Amino acid sequence: MSMSYTYFEDNGWFVGYFDDFPQHLTQGKTLAELELMLKDLYECLHLAKYHKRELVLA
């Protein structure tokens, strides 16, 4: 499985997020470390069985 992600550099850190979950940021000192952190984030999201729903308020 693969997921695309976006990253940028900020004060010497690589900060990234999955394109499908932009609200969940993670970081690493190197790009390789960022990718390890993204894999960990994926496991957290997958184990949480992340779902989106819309609540209609009357």
PLY file of the C-alpha trace (Angstrom):
ply
format ascii 1.0
element vertex 58
property float x
property float y
property float z
element edge 57
property int vertex1
property int vertex2
end_header
0.00 0.00 0.00
1.15 3.54 -0.60
-0.12 6.94 0.46
1.02 10.29 -0.85
2.27 12.93 1.53
3.36 16.54 1.52
6.34 17.88 3.43
8.23 21.10 4.00
11.26 22.23 6.00
10.78 24.37 9.09
13.68 25.46 11.32
15.78 22.42 10.46
12.91 19.92 10.73
11.06 18.08 7.98
7.34 18.44 8.67
4.83 16.33 6.78
1.33 14.96 6.58
-0.66 12.52 4.50
-2.60 14.30 1.77
-5.78 12.54 2.95
-5.19 13.67 6.57
-3.68 17.18 6.43
-4.73 17.93 10.01
-2.31 15.29 11.36
1.26 16.65 11.16
4.42 14.82 12.13
8.12 15.71 11.90
11.64 14.35 11.72
15.19 15.72 11.73
15.82 14.01 8.38
13.58 13.02 5.50
14.18 9.36 6.39
13.10 10.03 9.99
10.01 11.86 8.75
9.06 8.82 6.68
9.43 6.59 9.76
7.18 8.96 11.69
4.66 8.96 8.84
4.59 5.15 8.93
3.92 5.33 12.68
1.18 7.92 12.08
-0.40 5.63 9.48
-0.49 2.79 12.02
-2.17 5.09 14.56
-4.77 6.24 12.06
-5.36 2.72 10.77
-5.71 1.25 14.27
-8.13 4.01 15.22
-10.27 3.14 12.20
-10.55 6.81 11.41
-13.96 7.72 9.96
-15.49 10.96 8.78
-19.17 11.74 9.08
-21.32 14.80 8.76
-23.80 15.72 11.45
-26.85 17.63 10.28
-28.22 19.96 12.94
-31.87 20.87 12.61
0 1
1 2
2 3
3 4
4 5
5 6
6 7
7 8
8 9
9 10
10 11
11 12
12 13
13 14
14 15
15 16
16 17
17 18
18 19
19 20
20 21
21 22
22 23
23 24
24 25
25 26
26 27
27 28
28 29
29 30
30 31
31 32
32 33
33 34
34 35
35 36
36 37
37 38
38 39
39 40
40 41
41 42
42 43
43 44
44 45
45 46
46 47
47 48
48 49
49 50
50 51
51 52
52 53
53 54
54 55
55 56
56 57
